[in-house]
Amino acid sequence: MVRTDDEPALRAALADLTVGQPDLPVDRVAGVRRRHARRRQLQAAAAAGAMAIAALGVIAVSGVFHGARSTQSLNRPVPSWALPWDDHRDGSVPQPILAGAVSHWVADQLAKAPLPPNQPITMRPVVWYLGTRIPGTDHVVAVFEATGLHAGALALTKGPRLVVAHAAWSDVTHSSVRGGYAWSYVDVAAPSPGYAGVIGGYAPAGNADGGFDNVAWLLTSPKARDASWTVETAGGRTLSGDVPLDHGYASVDVGQVMSRVRINALATGPEGQSVPFHGWLGVPGAPGREVPTLVSAGSLVGVPQGRLTLGESSSQGSSVYVDGDANAPAGRPTTVYARCYSADDARSIRVTVDGDITRIGRSGVRVVCDGQQHVLPGNPTGDPTARTGAVGHSVGVRASNLTAWTVAVVIHA
């Protein structure tokens, strides 16, 4: 690749980052810097609770399988630093849109580095593993490996990087920049070429109950014929399945869940022999970054209703919500009504009124995540106008990404 520092050549160089396909140029880096902090969070919050299931048990299912047609032949040649896996770009996402994911990832790396202007940009061609719309969802997933990114003489990558990019189809298909700025990323050091595990994640799918199902997707070696998995569903039931793999790829609707999907085994032998795996579905090196949309923690009971009640809110992970209708002086006592459960090792959440979510720490009210409703004294109200200039009161919840909660706060007159 010819190194030159004029802008037209820079754009042409970035347009060649993916093999054989036209990429979106990375331009207006200053604009990228401004947009960098506003990338959308695509993981939908847990919605209203599912119907309670009283009986416990184990359900065995085969799952709904959706394969992807590889665009390259099996056992395609890949660089020595890359995973020897297949290319599952199935045509459901046009290549210019996928190229936008690469270009925006490159722009992110440039934005993080203190660079003088007009540096020549070079990078080896990326290796593609997946580019598809997840069936039954408004979700696009792209998976690729990249290495050798340089700005002038400065190396911006240390070894190969595995990039899992997510976007909403409705964002990337209508964007004037082909969705380049609609992507969010999990970016980790790539596993070794001999990695025998899985790469996967989740896409939320609305259901008839008004909540969210989860479509799990899984990518692995083309040697694997199927994968067995388990997940805890609404009501504490255990759902298990065995999904066939199309040259190492599958997606399956696992429904409304209260845990991550656990991969138990991969069938890789010539006669279908299974090799134990025992790992959560996700991205190697980034545990907890790929999370399902959890079933709601459930509604609260006995919450007094009135103008000083900060209404019931259900979500997942840390959040702040504001009730602009409630208005009380600083120093009023409060009561917190809450219930929560965790799909990871978190045992509690912290709730604060009119506080700084980044500084809740031990100052917030601790609520044990045992699935039961708790009623606890909260911290006194603050003066929201002094902090934000707005009327009303805020409730901040500090929780792990794998913790679902429902909270309401009553301010006492």
C-alpha positions in Angstrom: 0.0 0.0 0.0 1.5 3.3 -1.0 2.0 5.7 1.8 1.0 9.3 1.1 -0.4 12.0 3.2 -2.9 13.8 1.0 -6.6 13.4 1.9 -7.8 11.7 -1.3 -5.2 9.0 -0.9 -6.0 8.6 2.8 -9.6 8.0 1.9 -8.7 5.5 -0.8 -6.4 3.7 1.6 -9.2 3.3 4.2 -11.5 2.1 1.4 -9.2 -0.9 0.8 -9.3 -2.2 4.4 -11.6 -5.1 3.6 -10.7 -7.6 0.9 -12.4 -7.3 -2.4 -15.2 -4.9 -1.2 -15.6 -1.1 -1.2 -15.4 0.3 2.3 -16.7 3.5 3.8 -13.9 6.1 4.0 -13.0 7.4 7.5 -13.3 11.1 7.2 -14.0 14.1 9.4 -12.0 12.6 12.3 -13.0 15.6 14.4 -16.6 14.7 14.0 -15.8 11.2 15.0 -14.2 12.5 18.2 -17.4 14.3 19.0 -19.6 11.4 18.2 -17.4 8.9 20.0 -19.0 9.4 23.4 -22.5 9.1 22.1 -22.5 5.6 20.7 -25.8 3.9 21.3 -26.3 1.1 23.8 -28.2 -1.5 21.8 -28.9 -3.8 24.7 -32.6 -3.3 25.5 -33.6 -2.8 29.1 -35.6 -5.7 30.7 -39.3 -5.0 30.2 -42.4 -5.9 32.2 -42.3 -9.3 33.9 -43.2 -12.5 32.2 -46.0 -14.7 33.5 -45.0 -16.6 36.6 -44.3 -20.3 36.2 -44.8 -22.2 39.5 -43.4 -25.6 38.7 -39.6 -26.1 38.5 -38.1 -28.6 36.1 -35.9 -29.1 33.1 -37.1 -28.7 29.5 -35.1 -30.2 26.6 -35.5 -28.6 23.2 -33.7 -28.7 19.9 -33.9 -25.0 19.3 -34.8 -23.0 16.2 -31.7 -23.0 14.0 -30.8 -20.3 11.5 -27.8 -21.0 9.5 -25.7 -18.6 7.3 -24.3 -19.3 3.9 -20.6 -18.8 3.8 -19.4 -16.5 1.0 -16.0 -18.2 0.7 -15.2 -21.9 0.4 -14.5 -24.0 3.4 -11.0 -24.1 4.8 -10.3 -20.8 3.1 -6.8 -19.5 3.5 -6.3 -17.1 6.3 -3.1 -15.4 7.7 -1.2 -17.3 10.3 -2.3 -14.8 13.0 -6.0 -15.3 12.4 -8.5 -18.0 13.4 -8.9 -20.7 10.7 -12.7 -20.3 10.8 -15.2 -19.7 8.0 -16.5 -16.5 6.6 -20.3 -16.2 7.4 -21.1 -12.9 5.6 -24.4 -14.2 4.2 -25.4 -11.2 2.1 -28.2 -10.1 4.5 -26.0 -7.0 5.3 -24.5 -5.3 2.3 -20.7 -5.1 2.3 -20.6 -1.3 2.3 -22.5 -1.3 5.6 -20.1 -3.9 7.1 -17.2 -1.8 5.8 -18.6 1.1 7.8 -18.1 -1.0 10.9 -14.4 -1.4 10.1 -14.0 2.2 9.2 -15.6 3.4 12.4 -13.5 1.0 14.4 -10.4 2.5 12.7 -11.6 6.0 13.4 -12.0 5.1 17.1 -8.4 4.0 17.3 -7.3 7.2 15.6 -9.4 9.3 18.1 -7.7 7.6 21.1 -4.2 8.5 19.9 -2.6 11.9 20.1 -1.7 12.3 16.5 -0.4 15.2 14.4 -2.6 15.9 11.3 -2.3 14.3 7.9 -0.7 11.0 9.0 -0.7 8.2 6.4 -3.0 5.4 7.6 -2.2 1.8 6.7 -3.6 -1.6 7.9 -3.5 -5.2 6.8 -6.8 -6.5 5.2 -9.2 -7.6 7.9 -10.3 -11.2 8.2 -14.0 -11.6 8.3 -15.9 -14.2 10.3 -19.5 -12.9 10.5 -21.7 -10.3 9.0 -25.4 -10.9 9.3 -28.8 -9.8 10.5 -29.9 -11.9 13.4 -33.3 -13.6 12.4 -36.3 -12.2 14.2 -34.5 -9.1 15.5 -33.6 -5.6 14.4 -30.0 -6.5 15.1 -26.8 -6.7 13.0 -23.6 -8.4 14.1 -20.2 -8.2 12.5 -17.1 -10.1 13.6 -13.6 -9.6 12.2 -9.9 -9.6 13.2 -7.6 -6.7 12.4 -3.9 -6.1 12.9 -1.1 -3.9 11.7 -3.0 -0.5 12.0 -0.5 2.3 11.7 -0.7 6.1 11.6 2.6 7.1 10.1 5.2 5.2 12.1 2.9 4.9 15.1 1.4 1.4 15.7 -2.2 1.7 16.9 -2.7 -2.0 17.5 -0.6 -4.4 19.6 -1.1 -7.7 17.9 -4.3 -8.9 16.3 -7.6 -7.6 17.7 -10.9 -9.5 17.7 -13.7 -7.0 17.1 -17.4 -7.9 17.6 -19.6 -5.0 16.3 -23.3 -4.5 17.0 -25.8 -2.2 15.4 -29.6 -1.8 14.9 -30.5 -2.6 11.3 -32.9 0.4 11.3 -29.9 2.6 12.1 -27.4 1.3 9.6 -29.7 0.8 6.6 -31.1 4.4 6.7 -27.9 6.2 7.7 -26.5 8.7 5.2 -23.0 7.4 6.2 -24.0 3.7 5.8 -24.2 3.2 9.5 -20.5 4.0 10.2 -21.4 5.8 13.4 -24.2 3.5 14.6 -21.9 0.6 15.7 -20.9 -0.3 19.2 -17.9 -2.7 19.8 -16.4 -5.3 22.0 -12.7 -5.0 21.1 -10.2 -7.5 22.7 -6.9 -9.1 22.0 -7.6 -11.9 19.6 -7.4 -15.5 20.8 -4.6 -17.7 19.4 -5.2 -19.3 16.1 -5.6 -22.6 17.9 -8.5 -21.4 20.0 -11.1 -24.2 20.2 -13.9 -22.3 22.0 -16.7 -20.1 20.9 -17.5 -16.4 20.2 -21.1 -15.4 20.7 -23.6 -13.0 22.1 -27.3 -12.0 22.2 -29.8 -9.9 20.2 -33.1 -8.8 21.8 -36.3 -9.8 20.1 -39.7 -8.3 21.1 -42.3 -10.9 22.0 -46.1 -11.0 22.2 -46.0 -10.5 26.0 -44.5 -7.0 25.5 -41.1 -8.2 26.9 -38.0 -9.4 25.2 -36.8 -12.8 24.0 -33.1 -13.4 23.4 -31.7 -14.8 20.2 -28.3 -16.2 21.0 -25.7 -16.4 18.2 -22.6 -18.6 18.3 -19.5 -18.8 16.1 -16.8 -21.5 16.4 -14.6 -23.7 14.3 -16.1 -25.3 11.2 -15.1 -28.6 12.7 -17.9 -28.4 15.2 -21.1 -30.0 14.1 -23.4 -28.9 17.0 -23.4 -27.3 20.4 -25.2 -28.2 23.6 -26.4 -25.4 25.9 -28.4 -24.5 29.0 -30.0 -21.4 30.3 -32.3 -20.4 33.2 -35.6 -19.1 32.0 -38.5 -17.2 33.6 -39.7 -18.9 36.8 -36.4 -20.5 37.5 -36.8 -23.3 35.0 -33.7 -24.8 33.2 -33.9 -24.8 29.4 -31.5 -27.1 27.6 -30.9 -27.5 23.9 -28.7 -29.0 21.2 -28.3 -26.8 18.2 -26.7 -27.9 14.9 -24.0 -25.7 13.5 -23.7 -24.6 9.8 -19.9 -24.8 9.4 -19.4 -23.4 12.9 -22.3 -20.9 13.1 -25.9 -20.9 14.5 -28.4 -18.7 16.1 -31.2 -19.9 18.4 -34.1 -18.1 20.2 -33.7 -19.0 23.9 -36.7 -17.0 25.0 -37.0 -14.9 28.2 -34.1 -15.6 30.4 -32.7 -15.1 34.0 -29.1 -16.1 33.2 -26.6 -16.2 30.4 -26.4 -19.1 28.1 -23.9 -21.8 29.1 -22.2 -23.8 26.4 -21.7 -27.3 27.7 -20.1 -29.2 24.8 -19.1 -29.0 21.1 -19.5 -32.0 18.9 -16.2 -32.0 16.9 -15.4 -35.7 16.4 -15.8 -37.5 13.1 -18.8 -39.4 14.5 -20.3 -36.6 16.5 -18.2 -37.1 19.7 -18.7 -34.2 22.1 -15.9 -32.3 23.7 -16.8 -30.6 27.0 -16.5 -26.8 26.9 -18.3 -25.4 30.0 -18.2 -21.7 29.4 -20.6 -18.8 29.2 -21.6 -17.6 25.7 -19.6 -14.4 25.0 -16.4 -13.0 23.7 -13.1 -14.5 25.0 -11.2 -12.0 27.1 -14.3 -9.9 27.8 -16.5 -11.7 30.3 -19.7 -9.9 31.0 -19.6 -7.7 27.9 -22.1 -9.8 26.0 -25.3 -9.9 28.2 -28.8 -11.1 27.5 -31.9 -9.0 28.2 -33.1 -10.4 31.5 -36.7 -10.9 32.6 -38.0 -8.1 34.8 -37.4 -8.5 38.5 -41.2 -8.1 39.0 -43.6 -5.6 40.2 -43.7 -4.0 43.7 -46.6 -4.2 46.0 -47.8 -1.8 48.7 -46.1 1.3 47.4 -48.1 4.4 48.5 -49.3 6.5 45.6 -49.1 10.2 45.6 -47.4 13.3 44.2 -44.3 12.5 46.2 -43.9 8.9 45.0 -41.1 8.6 42.5 -42.8 6.0 40.2 -41.8 2.4 39.8 -39.0 1.7 37.3 -37.6 -1.6 36.0 -34.3 -2.0 34.3 -31.0 -3.8 34.1 -27.6 -2.5 35.1 -26.8 1.0 36.4 -29.3 3.7 35.6 -30.7 7.0 36.7 -34.3 8.1 36.2 -35.9 11.4 37.1 -39.5 12.2 38.2 -40.0 15.8 37.2 -43.5 16.0 38.8 -42.4 15.3 42.4 -41.0 18.4 44.1 -40.0 18.5 47.8 -37.5 20.5 49.8 -34.1 19.1 50.6 -33.7 17.0 53.7 -37.0 15.1 53.4 -36.9 11.4 54.5 -37.5 8.8 51.9 -38.4 5.1 51.8 -37.0 2.7 49.1 -39.1 -0.1 47.7 -37.1 -2.5 45.6 -36.5 -6.1 44.4 -33.7 -7.5 42.3 -31.9 -10.6 41.2 -28.5 -11.2 39.5 -27.3 -13.5 36.8 -23.7 -13.1 37.9 -21.9 -12.9 41.3 -23.4 -9.6 42.3 -25.4 -9.9 45.5 -26.9 -6.4 45.8 -27.7 -3.1 44.2 -27.3 0.4 45.6 -30.1 3.0 45.4 -29.7 6.8 46.1 -32.1 9.7 45.9 -30.8 12.9 44.3 -27.3 11.6 44.3 -24.4 11.2 41.9 -24.6 7.7 40.3 -20.9 7.7 39.9 -20.4 8.2 43.6 -23.0 6.0 45.1 -20.5 3.6 46.6 -21.5 2.7 50.1 -23.5 5.9 50.6 -26.5 4.4 48.7 -29.0 2.1 50.3 -28.0 -1.5 49.8 -30.7 -3.9 48.5 -30.0 -7.6 48.7 -30.7 -9.3 45.3 -32.7 -12.4 46.5 -35.8 -11.8 44.3 -37.8 -10.7 47.3 -39.3 -7.2 47.8 -37.4 -5.0 50.4 -38.6 -1.8 52.0 -35.7 0.3 53.4 -35.1 3.8 54.6 -33.5 5.9 51.9 -31.2 8.9 52.1 -32.8 12.3 52.5 -33.8 14.3 49.4 -31.3 16.8 48.0 -31.8 20.0 46.2 -31.9 19.0 42.5 -32.0 22.6 41.3 -28.6 23.3 42.8 -27.1 20.4 40.9 -29.0 20.3 37.6 -31.1 23.4 37.5 -34.2 21.2 37.0 -37.2 20.5 39.2 -38.1 17.1 40.4 -36.0 14.3 42.0 -33.8 11.6 40.7 -33.3 8.0 41.7 -29.9 6.4 40.9 -29.3 2.6 40.8 -25.8 1.1 40.8 -26.0 -2.5 39.5 -24.0 -4.9 37.4 -25.0 -5.4 33.8 -26.4 -8.8 34.7 -28.7 -7.6 37.5 -32.4 -6.9 36.9 -34.2 -4.6 39.4 -37.4 -2.8 40.1 -37.3 0.3 42.3 -39.7 3.0 43.6 -39.1 5.7 46.2 -41.5 7.5 48.4 -40.7 11.0 49.7 -42.4 11.6 53.1 -44.4 14.8 53.5 
